[in-house]
Amino acid sequence: MFKKVLIAEDFDSINIAVKQTLESLGVEEIQYAKYCDDALLKFKKAKQDNEPFDLLISDLSFVADYRKVDIPSGEKLIEVIRNLQPELKVIVYSVEDKAYTIKTLFEGQKINAFVHKGRNSISQLKTAIETLLYGKIFISPDLANILQDKTAKEIDNYDIALLNHLANGVAIDDMVAMFKKSNITPNSKSAIEKRVAKLKDYFKASNNVHLIAIAKDLGVI
């Protein structure tokens, strides 16, 4: 069983439920933080003291308040901690259900489990922790098809930038100037128009508005 676990979650009720689950499994030391900045500080101190955490359980969204933070999301927290301790086991515990976001977490951030918050999430969290002990990954059953779905697999950063500009109402001509200024290629009008057409075909979108709606539904933008 894991010996030392860090929980990054901003709601007390959820922290308590997760802590109780970990205690029932025999975890020896449990710490939690309501802010990602605090979670990183706890992580760095534990590592400096040669008593590192061996599991991180993190939400993705943290409600903004009066406090200014450097790390606003669980996704960024995972990225930073992964760079410091690549072998750390990571469970995301979130209401997020966007296919692109979840797939990116597994493929890009190399998370080990994704538990979808809901009616059965605590029992699923327990299963996820036990699954990790056998060196396997876990994803909540209602989202399991996401890892097999090839949709959005071939989308790159250029496509995401283009989709974001479309969503913000940027015209193709203006996009050409913006891409050239930022040294983003290809940046010709014809190339951008062809990429938009390719994206509409890829996502089976009837027009730009439909394309943006699909991209948002998938969590691409």
N, CA, C and O of each residue as an XYZ file, in Angstrom:
884
protein
N       0.842     -1.199      0.000
C       0.000      0.000      0.000
C       0.880      1.254      0.000
O       2.012      1.231      0.484
N       0.348      2.335     -0.544
C       1.070      3.593     -0.538
C       1.260      4.061      0.907
O       0.376      3.888      1.747
N       2.417      4.651      1.183
C       2.718      5.081      2.546
C       2.436      6.556      2.781
O       2.015      6.948      3.869
N       2.671      7.382      1.750
C       2.544      8.822      1.939
C       1.817      9.431      0.743
O       2.293      9.353     -0.390
N       0.658     10.041      1.007
C      -0.203     10.530     -0.074
C      -0.490     12.020      0.106
O      -0.739     12.495      1.215
N      -0.448     12.746     -1.016
C      -0.779     14.159     -1.021
C      -2.083     14.358     -1.787
O      -2.211     13.910     -2.926
N      -3.056     15.033     -1.159
C      -4.341     15.328     -1.793
C      -4.384     16.816     -2.129
O      -4.188     17.652     -1.247
N      -4.634     17.154     -3.382
C      -4.804     18.552     -3.801
C      -6.276     18.739     -4.168
O      -6.717     18.308     -5.233
N      -7.021     19.378     -3.289
C      -8.478     19.509     -3.446
C      -8.934     20.701     -2.613
O      -8.523     20.842     -1.461
N      -9.787     21.569     -3.188
C     -10.161     22.790     -2.474
C     -11.464     22.712     -1.683
O     -11.854     23.696     -1.054
N     -12.145     21.565     -1.701
C     -13.370     21.434     -0.914
C     -13.147     20.496      0.265
O     -12.719     19.355      0.089
N     -13.444     20.989      1.483
C     -13.207     20.212      2.702
C     -13.950     18.887      2.702
O     -13.394     17.864      3.103
N     -15.202     18.894      2.256
C     -16.010     17.677      2.293
C     -15.385     16.563      1.458
O     -15.409     15.393      1.842
N     -14.825     16.944      0.312
C     -14.190     15.943     -0.553
C     -12.868     15.486      0.055
O     -12.533     14.303      0.005
N     -12.117     16.426      0.629
C     -10.866     16.072      1.298
C     -11.107     15.041      2.396
O     -10.358     14.074      2.534
N     -12.160     15.263      3.170
C     -12.474     14.355      4.277
C     -12.814     12.959      3.738
O     -12.336     11.953      4.262
N     -13.640     12.908      2.691
C     -14.038     11.613      2.118
C     -12.841     10.866      1.550
O     -12.712      9.658      1.743
N     -11.963     11.583      0.847
C     -10.768     10.946      0.271
C      -9.842     10.469      1.378
O      -9.287      9.373      1.302
N      -9.676     11.295      2.409
C      -8.816     10.935      3.547
C      -9.337      9.670      4.234
O      -8.556      8.779      4.570
N     -10.633      9.593      4.438
C     -11.214      8.408      5.079
C     -10.991      7.156      4.233
O     -10.731      6.075      4.762
N     -11.095      7.314      2.918
C     -10.853      6.188      2.005
C      -9.417      5.700      2.121
O      -9.162      4.498      2.179
N      -8.485      6.644      2.154
C      -7.063      6.286      2.269
C      -6.770      5.620      3.607
O      -6.008      4.656      3.674
N      -7.379      6.138      4.674
C      -7.178      5.553      6.002
C      -7.703      4.126      6.051
O      -7.098      3.258      6.680
N      -8.842      3.879      5.381
C      -9.419      2.529      5.384
C      -8.526      1.526      4.646
O      -8.599      0.318      4.873
N      -7.688      2.057      3.765
C      -6.761      1.190      3.021
C      -5.424      1.024      3.736
O      -4.574      0.251      3.293
N      -5.235      1.745      4.839
C      -4.012      1.594      5.624
C      -2.881      2.530      5.249
O      -1.724      2.267      5.578
N      -3.201      3.633      4.558
C      -2.160      4.613      4.229
C      -1.667      5.264      5.519
O      -2.468      5.707      6.342
N      -0.355      5.320      5.690
C       0.225      5.783      6.945
C       0.189      7.297      7.120
O      -0.117      7.785      8.208
N       0.500      8.046      6.059
C       0.560      9.505      6.177
C      -0.217     10.161      5.038
O      -0.011      9.854      3.863
N      -1.107     11.064      5.412
C      -1.948     11.754      4.428
C      -1.872     13.252      4.685
O      -2.116     13.713      5.800
N      -1.532     14.005      3.651
C      -1.523     15.457      3.737
C      -2.403     16.010      2.619
O      -2.560     15.373      1.577
N      -2.975     17.189      2.833
C      -3.774     17.772      1.761
C      -3.586     19.279      1.701
O      -3.206     19.914      2.685
N      -3.860     19.836      0.533
C      -3.714     21.267      0.303
C      -4.905     21.761     -0.499
O      -5.385     21.074     -1.400
N      -5.386     22.971     -0.164
C      -6.525     23.550     -0.879
C      -6.090     24.378     -2.086
O      -6.908     24.729     -2.936
N      -4.803     24.684     -2.150
C      -4.243     25.445     -3.264
C      -3.111     24.643     -3.892
O      -2.353     23.968     -3.195
N      -3.006     24.723     -5.212
C      -1.947     23.991     -5.913
C      -0.566     24.480     -5.500
O       0.371     23.687     -5.408
N      -0.433     25.782     -5.250
C       0.857     26.325     -4.792
C       1.276     25.660     -3.486
O       2.441     25.298     -3.315
N       0.325     25.499     -2.562
C       0.632     24.862     -1.279
C       0.972     23.386     -1.468
O       1.845     22.847     -0.788
N       0.273     22.741     -2.401
C       0.554     21.336     -2.678
C       1.987     21.165     -3.179
O       2.686     20.235     -2.778
N       2.415     22.069     -4.055
C       3.782     21.995     -4.575
C       4.804     22.218     -3.467
O       5.830     21.540     -3.431
N       4.537     23.163     -2.559
C       5.454     23.411     -1.446
C       5.578     22.172     -0.556
O       6.677     21.806     -0.141
N       4.444     21.532     -0.267
C       4.467     20.313      0.540
C       5.264     19.211     -0.159
O       6.026     18.472      0.464
N       5.059     19.129     -1.481
C       5.765     18.121     -2.270
C       7.271     18.362     -2.236
O       8.046     17.428     -2.028
N       7.687     19.614     -2.440
C       9.118     19.947     -2.462
C       9.762     19.705     -1.100
O      10.886     19.210     -1.023
N       9.055     20.053     -0.029
C       9.602     19.849      1.317
C       9.785     18.368      1.609
O      10.805     17.951      2.158
N       8.772     17.570      1.229
C       8.868     16.125      1.462
C      10.049     15.529      0.701
O      10.757     14.663      1.214
N      10.251     15.997     -0.514
C      11.360     15.506     -1.332
C      12.699     15.940     -0.738
O      13.653     15.163     -0.706
N      12.762     17.191     -0.269
C      13.982     17.713      0.329
C      14.341     16.954      1.612
O      15.517     16.758      1.918
N      13.326     16.535      2.348
C      13.533     15.801      3.596
C      13.781     14.314      3.356
O      13.888     13.534      4.303
N      13.872     13.928      2.083
C      14.048     12.513      1.703
C      12.903     11.636      2.198
O      13.083     10.455      2.497
N      11.713     12.249      2.275
C      10.506     11.509      2.643
C       9.427     11.837      1.618
O       8.376     12.371      1.974
N       9.680     11.521      0.340
C       8.770     11.954     -0.732
C       7.417     11.257     -0.687
O       7.267     10.165     -0.139
N       6.448     11.926     -1.280
C       5.135     11.312     -1.454
C       5.250     10.240     -2.525
O       6.056     10.365     -3.447
N       4.448      9.185     -2.408
C       4.453      8.169     -3.460
C       3.131      8.138     -4.231
O       2.954      7.319     -5.133
N       2.195      9.042     -3.869
C       0.948      9.146     -4.617
C       0.398     10.570     -4.490
O       0.377     11.144     -3.402
N      -0.043     11.126     -5.616
C      -0.728     12.411     -5.640
C      -2.151     12.181     -6.138
O      -2.355     11.573     -7.189
N      -3.133     12.669     -5.382
C      -4.529     12.661     -5.817
C      -4.937     14.112     -5.985
O      -4.958     14.867     -5.013
N      -5.265     14.513     -7.211
C      -5.532     15.924     -7.467
C      -6.795     16.159     -8.279
O      -7.104     15.417     -9.211
N      -7.514     17.200     -7.906
C      -8.600     17.714     -8.725
C      -7.956     18.491     -9.872
O      -6.750     18.734     -9.856
N      -8.751     18.879    -10.859
C      -8.235     19.698    -11.955
C      -8.594     21.159    -11.782
O      -7.784     22.041    -12.070
N      -9.816     21.424    -11.310
C     -10.303     22.797    -11.183
C     -10.271     23.254     -9.730
O     -10.701     22.539     -8.825
N      -9.750     24.465     -9.528
C      -9.700     25.062     -8.201
C     -10.365     26.429     -8.273
O     -10.020     27.249     -9.124
N     -11.312     26.671     -7.385
C     -12.070     27.913     -7.411
C     -11.167     29.094     -7.055
O     -10.482     29.072     -6.032
N     -11.169     30.119     -7.899
C     -10.358     31.311     -7.646
C     -10.966     32.135     -6.521
O     -12.189     32.233     -6.410
N     -10.121     32.726     -5.689
C     -10.603     33.607     -4.629
C      -9.657     34.801     -4.503
O      -9.023     35.196     -5.481
N      -9.564     35.366     -3.326
C      -8.750     36.565     -3.093
C      -7.256     36.319     -3.271
O      -6.500     37.258     -3.522
N      -6.830     35.085     -3.146
C      -5.402     34.763     -3.148
C      -4.858     34.623     -4.566
O      -5.446     33.939     -5.404
N      -3.738     35.274     -4.822
C      -3.069     35.162     -6.114
C      -2.215     33.899     -6.112
O      -1.455     33.659     -5.174
N      -2.343     33.096     -7.162
C      -1.612     31.833     -7.208
C      -0.778     31.732     -8.488
O      -1.107     32.327     -9.514
N       0.293     30.971     -8.399
C       1.148     30.731     -9.563
C       0.690     29.506    -10.350
O       0.867     29.438    -11.566
N       0.101     28.541     -9.648
C      -0.379     27.317    -10.286
C      -1.898     27.278    -10.124
O      -2.390     26.933     -9.049
N      -2.645     27.625    -11.165
C      -4.102     27.764    -11.026
C      -4.897     26.477    -11.184
O      -6.082     26.443    -10.853
N      -4.269     25.419    -11.682
C      -5.032     24.203    -11.983
C      -4.279     22.946    -11.596
O      -3.056     22.944    -11.458
N      -5.040     21.879    -11.425
C      -4.434     20.596    -11.120
C      -3.597     20.077    -12.269
O      -2.587     19.405    -12.060
N      -4.019     20.392    -13.485
C      -3.268     19.943    -14.660
C      -1.858     20.531    -14.654
O      -0.887     19.832    -14.944
N      -1.752     21.812    -14.323
C      -0.440     22.465    -14.249
C       0.361     21.913    -13.079
O       1.572     21.718    -13.191
N      -0.301     21.662    -11.968
C       0.372     21.091    -10.800
C       0.992     19.737    -11.150
O       2.142     19.468    -10.803
N       0.236     18.902    -11.827
C       0.730     17.584    -12.221
C       1.938     17.721    -13.139
O       2.915     16.984    -13.004
N       1.870     18.662    -14.068
C       2.982     18.882    -14.997
C       4.259     19.255    -14.244
O       5.330     18.717    -14.524
N       4.138     20.179    -13.287
C       5.310     20.629    -12.528
C       5.872     19.502    -11.675
O       7.083     19.277    -11.659
N       5.000     18.792    -10.965
C       5.450     17.715    -10.090
C       6.028     16.550    -10.880
O       6.995     15.923    -10.448
N       5.436     16.257    -12.040
C       5.949     15.187    -12.903
C       7.407     15.452    -13.313
O       8.215     14.528    -13.398
N       7.729     16.731    -13.565
C       9.088     17.089    -13.938
C      10.073     16.889    -12.789
O      11.255     16.625    -13.008
N       9.567     17.020    -11.557
C      10.426     16.863    -10.388
C      10.538     15.413     -9.938
O      11.573     14.999     -9.417
N       9.481     14.648    -10.137
C       9.469     13.238     -9.711
C       8.668     12.416    -10.715
O       7.497     12.117    -10.482
N       9.294     12.052    -11.824
C       8.588     11.367    -12.917
C       7.913     10.061    -12.514
O       6.903      9.671    -13.099
N       8.472      9.392    -11.520
C       7.933      8.076    -11.147
C       6.734      8.157    -10.201
O       6.141      7.128     -9.877
N       6.373      9.343     -9.761
C       5.253      9.496     -8.836
C       3.950      8.995     -9.462
O       3.672      9.267    -10.630
N       3.169      8.274     -8.692
C       1.855      7.830     -9.152
C       0.861      8.977     -8.996
O       0.858      9.671     -7.980
N       0.024      9.168    -10.001
C      -0.914     10.290     -9.994
C      -2.331      9.822    -10.318
O      -2.564      9.136    -11.314
N      -3.266     10.207     -9.459
C      -4.694      9.972     -9.707
C      -5.378     11.320     -9.846
O      -5.251     12.175     -8.968
N      -6.099     11.518    -10.935
C      -6.916     12.722    -11.093
C      -8.324     12.374    -10.620
O      -8.903     11.370    -11.034
N      -8.862     13.224     -9.743
C     -10.195     13.012     -9.175
C     -11.012     14.254     -9.503
O     -10.897     15.272     -8.821
N     -11.838     14.174    -10.547
C     -12.433     15.380    -11.104
C     -13.798     15.132    -11.730
O     -14.153     13.998    -12.052
N     -14.561     16.216    -11.897
C     -15.847     16.141    -12.600
C     -15.653     16.271    -14.114
O     -16.607     16.123    -14.879
N     -14.436     16.544    -14.538
C     -14.144     16.704    -15.971
C     -14.568     15.463    -16.750
O     -14.345     14.336    -16.306
N     -15.187     15.678    -17.925
C     -15.586     14.539    -18.742
C     -15.275     14.761    -20.225
O     -15.774     14.034    -21.084
N     -14.442     15.777    -20.524
C     -14.077     16.073    -21.907
C     -13.041     15.067    -22.402
O     -11.995     14.879    -21.782
N     -13.345     14.436    -23.511
C     -12.495     13.364    -24.035
C     -11.064     13.820    -24.279
O     -10.118     13.153    -23.859
N     -10.902     14.951    -24.955
C      -9.558     15.414    -25.304
C      -8.729     15.690    -24.052
O      -7.555     15.326    -23.990
N      -9.339     16.332    -23.057
C      -8.634     16.664    -21.819
C      -8.165     15.407    -21.102
O      -7.014     15.323    -20.675
N      -9.048     14.443    -20.975
C      -8.715     13.216    -20.256
C      -7.650     12.413    -21.002
O      -6.714     11.895    -20.393
N      -7.800     12.314    -22.319
C      -6.815     11.577    -23.112
C      -5.445     12.245    -23.026
O      -4.421     11.564    -22.954
N      -5.428     13.579    -23.034
C      -4.169     14.317    -22.919
C      -3.506     14.074    -21.572
O      -2.280     13.989    -21.488
N      -4.302     13.962    -20.525
C      -3.749     13.685    -19.201
C      -3.054     12.323    -19.165
O      -1.988     12.180    -18.567
N      -3.657     11.338    -19.802
C      -3.048     10.003    -19.842
C      -1.836      9.966    -20.761
O      -0.800      9.406    -20.403
N      -1.958     10.554    -21.931
C      -0.895     10.445    -22.928
C       0.209     11.485    -22.748
O       1.380     11.207    -23.002
N      -0.177     12.696    -22.306
C       0.814     13.758    -22.148
C       1.397     13.837    -20.749
O       2.615     13.900    -20.585
N       0.531     13.834    -19.733
C       0.987     13.943    -18.349
C       1.289     12.582    -17.715
O       1.834     12.507    -16.614
N       0.932     11.523    -18.417
C       1.200     10.153    -17.936
C       0.565      9.883    -16.571
O       1.174      9.248    -15.710
N      -0.669     10.372    -16.380
C      -1.345     10.051    -15.130
C      -1.623      8.557    -15.090
O      -1.632      7.887    -16.123
N      -1.848      8.043    -13.886
C      -2.057      6.603    -13.714
C      -3.527      6.227    -13.566
O      -3.909      5.077    -13.784
N      -4.351      7.212    -13.192
C      -5.775      6.919    -13.023
C      -6.598      8.198    -13.121
O      -6.143      9.288    -12.772
N      -7.820      8.027    -13.606
C      -8.772      9.137    -13.656
C     -10.076      8.648    -13.059
O     -10.712      7.732    -13.579
N     -10.468      9.279    -11.949
C     -11.721      8.920    -11.277
C     -12.692     10.071    -11.461
O     -12.420     11.205    -11.066
N     -13.834      9.759    -12.070
C     -14.849     10.764    -12.355
C     -15.720     10.962    -11.128
O     -16.379     10.025    -10.677
N     -15.731     12.171    -10.583
C     -16.535     12.455     -9.393
C     -18.018     12.248     -9.683
O     -18.555     12.756    -10.667
N     -18.659     11.495     -8.807
C     -20.070     11.209     -8.988
C     -20.582     10.340     -7.858
O     -19.973     10.280     -6.790
N     -21.695      9.668     -8.087
C     -22.322      8.877     -7.029
C     -21.435      7.744     -6.520
O     -21.422      7.447     -5.325
N     -20.692      7.111     -7.431
C     -19.878      5.955     -7.036
C     -18.389      6.258     -7.015
O     -17.568      5.343     -7.062
N     -18.038      7.526     -6.946
C     -16.632      7.891     -7.124
C     -15.727      7.438     -5.980
O     -14.557      7.129     -6.210
N     -16.245      7.391     -4.753
C     -15.390      6.978     -3.643
C     -15.004      5.507     -3.776
O     -13.849      5.142     -3.557
N     -15.966      4.671     -4.131
C     -15.637      3.253     -4.326
C     -14.706      3.079     -5.519
O     -13.836      2.208     -5.514
N     -14.893      3.914     -6.545
C     -14.005      3.862     -7.709
C     -12.599      4.336     -7.347
O     -11.610      3.803     -7.851
N     -12.516      5.331     -6.480
C     -11.213      5.821     -6.036
C     -10.454      4.703     -5.314
O      -9.253      4.521     -5.512
N     -11.163      3.978     -4.493
C     -10.551      2.850     -3.777
C     -10.049      1.808     -4.774
O      -8.942      1.289     -4.629
N     -10.860      1.503     -5.780
C     -10.452      0.543     -6.813
C      -9.244      1.059     -7.591
O      -8.336      0.298     -7.926
N      -9.245      2.366     -7.874
C      -8.133      2.967     -8.613
C      -6.825      2.815     -7.846
O      -5.802      2.449     -8.425
N      -6.855      3.093     -6.554
C      -5.652      2.982     -5.718
C      -5.141      1.551     -5.714
O      -3.941      1.314     -5.853
N      -6.050      0.599     -5.554
C      -5.656     -0.811     -5.537
C      -5.118     -1.248     -6.900
O      -4.186     -2.048     -6.976
N      -5.708     -0.719     -7.976
C      -5.261     -1.050     -9.335
C      -3.843     -0.568     -9.572
O      -3.045     -1.264    -10.200
N      -3.524      0.622     -9.072
C      -2.182      1.184     -9.246
C      -1.113      0.322     -8.604
O       0.020      0.270     -9.083
N      -1.466     -0.350     -7.529
C      -0.505     -1.206     -6.829
C      -0.040     -2.373     -7.706
O       1.027     -2.945     -7.484
N      -0.860     -2.714     -8.703
C      -0.508     -3.802     -9.626
C       0.111     -3.266    -10.918
O       0.288     -4.004    -11.887
N       0.435     -1.984    -10.916
C       1.096     -1.400    -12.071
C       0.200     -1.161    -13.264
O       0.685     -1.034    -14.389
N      -1.112     -1.098    -13.035
C      -2.049     -0.881    -14.130
C      -2.683      0.503    -14.015
O      -2.603      1.148    -12.969
N      -3.317      0.953    -15.107
C      -4.011      2.238    -15.075
C      -5.490      2.004    -14.810
O      -6.008      0.903    -14.996
N      -6.165      3.082    -14.363
C      -7.593      2.985    -14.086
C      -8.295      4.223    -14.622
O      -7.779      5.337    -14.529
N      -9.475      4.013    -15.183
C     -10.346      5.114    -15.567
C     -11.775      4.705    -15.231
O     -12.159      3.554    -15.435
N     -12.550      5.634    -14.722
C     -13.931      5.322    -14.346
C     -14.663      4.654    -15.505
O     -14.515      5.070    -16.654
N     -15.454      3.618    -15.209
C     -16.140      2.848    -16.260
C     -16.951      3.686    -17.243
O     -17.010      3.360    -18.429
N     -17.584      4.774    -16.759
C     -18.420      5.580    -17.655
C     -17.594      6.395    -18.661
O     -18.142      6.972    -19.600
N     -16.265      6.434    -18.453
C     -15.393      7.165    -19.365
C     -14.388      6.257    -20.078
O     -13.526      6.729    -20.820
N     -14.509      4.963    -19.844
C     -13.512      4.018    -20.357
C     -13.349      4.058    -21.870
O     -12.259      3.805    -22.385
N     -14.424      4.373    -22.584
C     -14.348      4.383    -24.045
C     -13.445      5.496    -24.571
O     -13.011      5.443    -25.722
N     -13.162      6.489    -23.757
C     -12.343      7.630    -24.185
C     -10.951      7.196    -24.624
O     -10.422      7.708    -25.610
N     -10.359      6.259    -23.899
C      -8.996      5.847    -24.225
C      -8.919      5.048    -25.513
O      -7.850      4.937    -26.112
N     -10.052      4.487    -25.948
C     -10.068      3.760    -27.220
C     -10.502      4.647    -28.381
O     -10.281      4.315    -29.545
N     -11.120      5.775    -28.053
C     -11.632      6.676    -29.089
C     -10.485      7.403    -29.780
O      -9.662      8.035    -29.117
N     -10.426      7.319    -31.111
C      -9.356      7.959    -31.864
C      -9.661      9.423    -32.203
O      -8.807     10.120    -32.751
N     -10.863      9.890    -31.883
C     -11.237     11.271    -32.168
C     -10.296     12.226    -31.447
O      -9.990     12.035    -30.271
N      -9.849     13.233    -32.141
C      -8.961     14.279    -31.613
C      -7.545     13.806    -31.337
O      -6.740     14.564    -30.796
N      -7.222     12.571    -31.695
C      -5.880     12.057    -31.436
C      -4.825     12.761    -32.281
O      -3.679     12.921    -31.860
N      -5.237     13.185    -33.497
C      -4.267     13.782    -34.403
C      -4.237     15.306    -34.344
O      -3.566     15.938    -35.159
N      -4.944     15.898    -33.405
C      -4.973     17.352    -33.274
C      -3.682     17.827    -32.622
O      -3.279     17.300    -31.585
N      -3.025     18.834    -33.230
C      -1.783     19.349    -32.662
C      -1.968     20.775    -32.156
O      -3.071     21.320    -32.200
N      -0.873     21.377    -31.672
C      -0.948     22.719    -31.084
C      -1.369     23.774    -32.104
O      -2.042     24.747    -31.762
N      -0.971     23.574    -33.349
C      -1.357     24.512    -34.407
C      -2.879     24.508    -34.559
O      -3.504     25.565    -34.649
N      -3.463     23.317    -34.587
C      -4.915     23.202    -34.717
C      -5.631     23.853    -33.536
O      -6.650     24.522    -33.707
N      -5.087     23.651    -32.342
C      -5.708     24.217    -31.141
C      -5.669     25.745    -31.187
O      -6.642     26.412    -30.836
N      -4.515     26.296    -31.632
C      -4.400     27.756    -31.758
C      -5.412     28.279    -32.768
O      -6.072     29.293    -32.541
N      -5.522     27.572    -33.880
C      -6.454     27.976    -34.933
C      -7.901     27.934    -34.435
O      -8.674     28.859    -34.686
N      -8.255     26.880    -33.744
C      -9.617     26.735    -33.219
C      -9.938     27.797    -32.176
O     -11.056     28.311    -32.127
N      -8.957     28.122    -31.347
C      -9.168     29.161    -30.341
C      -9.414     30.512    -30.992
O     -10.271     31.275    -30.547
N      -8.662     30.808    -32.047
C      -8.856     32.073    -32.754
C     -10.243     32.115    -33.407
O     -10.920     33.142    -33.369
N     -10.660     30.998    -34.004
C     -11.990     30.939    -34.599
C     -13.066     31.164    -33.534
O     -14.035     31.891    -33.753
N     -12.874     30.530    -32.387
C     -13.849     30.657    -31.302
C     -13.932     32.085    -30.787
O     -14.976     32.516    -30.296
N     -12.815     32.827    -30.903
C     -12.777     34.220    -30.439
C     -13.199     35.204    -31.526
O     -13.122     36.419    -31.344
N     -13.653     34.656    -32.671
C     -14.163     35.505    -33.728
C     -13.113     36.157    -34.602
O     -13.401     37.140    -35.284
N     -11.884     35.619    -34.592
C     -10.806     36.179    -35.416
C     -11.005     35.766    -36.876
O     -11.162     34.580    -37.170
N     -11.000     36.723    -37.774
C     -11.152     36.446    -39.200
C      -9.879     35.818    -39.762
O      -8.796     36.011    -39.211
N     -10.007     35.074    -40.852
C      -8.860     34.396    -41.455
C      -7.754     35.392    -41.809
O      -6.579     35.135    -41.547
N      -8.130     36.528    -42.404
C      -7.135     37.541    -42.779
C      -6.364     38.043    -41.557
O      -5.150     38.238    -41.617
N      -7.068     38.247    -40.467
C      -6.407     38.699    -39.232
C      -5.531     37.592    -38.649
O      -4.473     37.857    -38.077
N      -5.988     36.345    -38.802
C      -5.231     35.212    -38.311
C      -3.892     35.087    -39.050
O      -2.872     34.735    -38.457
N      -3.916     35.379    -40.344
C      -2.687     35.348    -41.148
C      -1.658     36.291    -40.540
O      -0.502     35.916    -40.343
N      -2.081     37.515    -40.246
C      -1.172     38.508    -39.668
C      -0.677     38.082    -38.289
O       0.496     38.265    -37.962
N      -1.574     37.512    -37.478
C      -1.206     37.080    -36.132
C      -0.204     35.935    -36.172
O       0.759     35.921    -35.405
N      -0.429     34.970    -37.072
C       0.479     33.833    -37.192
C       1.857     34.279    -37.680
O       2.883     33.799    -37.198
N       1.864     35.203    -38.643
C       3.145     35.691    -39.159
C       3.920     36.435    -38.077
O       5.134     36.276    -37.952
N       3.212     37.243    -37.300
C       3.855     37.994    -36.228
C       4.437     37.064    -35.174
O       5.479     37.360    -34.588
N       3.764     35.936    -34.929
C       4.215     34.973    -33.911
C       5.108     33.876    -34.496
O       5.497     32.944    -33.793
N       5.428     33.997    -35.791
C       6.264     32.996    -36.484
C       5.648     31.596    -36.443
O       6.351     30.590    -36.344
N       4.322     31.560    -36.522
C       3.611     30.284    -36.576
C       3.407     29.911    -38.046
O       2.901     30.712    -38.831
N       3.798     28.710    -38.404
C       3.642     28.255    -39.795
C       2.826     26.970    -39.839
O       2.826     26.195    -38.882
N       2.117     26.741    -40.974
C       1.954     27.623    -42.125
C       1.065     28.822    -41.789
O       0.157     28.723    -40.963
N       1.339     29.951    -42.438
C       0.593     31.156    -42.101
C      -0.019     31.880    -43.304
O      -0.458     33.025    -43.194
N      -0.043     31.196    -44.449
C      -0.700     31.808    -45.601
C      -2.205     31.630    -45.481
O      -2.674     30.721    -44.795
N      -2.963     32.493    -46.146
C      -4.419     32.423    -46.078
C      -4.930     31.092    -46.611
O      -5.828     30.490    -46.023
N      -4.363     30.629    -47.721
C      -4.821     29.371    -48.313
C      -4.532     28.183    -47.394
O      -5.337     27.259    -47.282
N      -3.363     28.223    -46.735
C      -2.992     27.121    -45.836
C      -3.928     27.057    -44.638
O      -4.332     25.974    -44.213
N      -4.271     28.223    -44.096
C      -5.167     28.267    -42.943
C      -6.567     27.815    -43.333
O      -7.218     27.074    -42.597
N      -7.024     28.268    -44.500
C      -8.343     27.856    -44.980
C      -8.399     26.348    -45.210
O      -9.404     25.706    -44.905
N      -7.316     25.785    -45.750
C      -7.269     24.336    -45.970
C      -7.291     23.577    -44.653
O      -7.916     22.522    -44.544
N      -6.588     24.131    -43.630
C      -6.570     23.459    -42.330
C      -7.942     23.513    -41.676
O      -8.371     22.543    -41.052
N      -8.630     24.637    -41.812
C      -9.995     24.748    -41.273
C     -10.907     23.734    -41.950
O     -11.706     23.068    -41.293
N     -10.779     23.623    -43.277
C     -11.585     22.661    -44.033
C     -11.276     21.234    -43.584
O     -12.174     20.400    -43.464
N      -9.988     20.967    -43.336
C      -9.576     19.631    -42.880
C     -10.182     19.321    -41.506
O     -10.644     18.208    -41.258
N     -10.171     20.317    -40.625
C     -10.737     20.127    -39.289
C     -12.248     19.890    -39.351
O     -12.780     19.054    -38.621
N     -12.927     20.622    -40.217
C     -14.377     20.424    -40.370
C     -14.669     19.018    -40.886
O     -15.624     18.371    -40.455
N     -13.844     18.562    -41.804
C     -14.010     17.215    -42.332
C     -13.697     16.169    -41.265
O     -14.400     15.167    -41.134
N     -12.639     16.416    -40.511
C     -12.193     15.484    -39.472
C     -13.251     15.305    -38.391
O     -13.520     14.190    -37.944
N     -13.858     16.446    -37.972
C     -14.856     16.408    -36.909
C     -16.284     16.286    -37.442
O     -17.251     16.292    -36.680
N     -16.393     16.174    -38.790
C     -17.701     16.065    -39.431
C     -18.586     17.265    -39.059
O     -19.761     17.115    -38.724
N     -17.987     18.445    -39.128
C     -18.703     19.684    -38.813
C     -19.237     20.315    -40.091
O     -18.557     20.321    -41.117
N     -20.431     20.835    -40.031
C     -21.062     21.420    -41.215
C     -20.595     22.843    -41.500
O     -20.646     23.294    -42.644
N     -20.142     23.553    -40.471
C     -19.644     24.912    -40.642
C     -18.720     25.257    -39.480
O     -18.486     24.427    -38.602
N     -18.191     26.487    -39.472
C     -17.239     26.889    -38.432
C     -17.857     26.899    -37.037
O     -17.217     26.508    -36.060
N     -19.100     27.346    -36.955
C     -19.785     27.379    -35.648
C     -19.939     25.963    -35.096
O     -19.711     25.718    -33.911
N     -20.325     25.045    -35.964
C     -20.472     23.641    -35.573
C     -19.118     23.071    -35.166
O     -19.029     22.312    -34.202
N     -18.071     23.430    -35.892
C     -16.717     22.965    -35.594
C     -16.287     23.412    -34.197
O     -15.759     22.617    -33.420
N     -16.516     24.682    -33.887
C     -16.138     25.216    -32.578
C     -16.921     24.525    -31.467
O     -16.372     24.228    -30.406
N     -18.205     24.269    -31.715
C     -19.048     23.596    -30.717
C     -18.537     22.193    -30.429
O     -18.482     21.773    -29.274
N     -18.163     21.469    -31.478
C     -17.639     20.112    -31.299
C     -16.316     20.145    -30.540
O     -16.091     19.342    -29.635
N     -15.436     21.088    -30.919
C     -14.131     21.211    -30.269
C     -14.291     21.502    -28.775
O     -13.545     20.974    -27.950
N     -15.272     22.347    -28.432
C     -15.528     22.663    -27.028
C     -16.107     21.450    -26.281
O     -15.749     21.188    -25.133
N     -16.993     20.728    -26.944
C     -17.583     19.541    -26.315
C     -16.526     18.499    -25.996
O     -16.608     17.813    -24.977
N     -15.536     18.380    -26.867
C     -14.464     17.396    -26.668
C     -13.398     17.877    -25.704
O     -12.565     17.096    -25.245
N     -13.428     19.178    -25.395
C     -12.406     19.721    -24.501
C     -11.125     20.099    -25.217
O     -10.099     20.332    -24.579
N     -11.179     20.163    -26.564
C      -9.991     20.544    -27.333
C      -9.661     22.008    -27.075
O      -8.491     22.382    -26.992
N     -10.705     22.842    -26.946
C     -10.516     24.252    -26.613
C     -11.420     24.624    -25.445
O     -11.418     25.773    -25.004
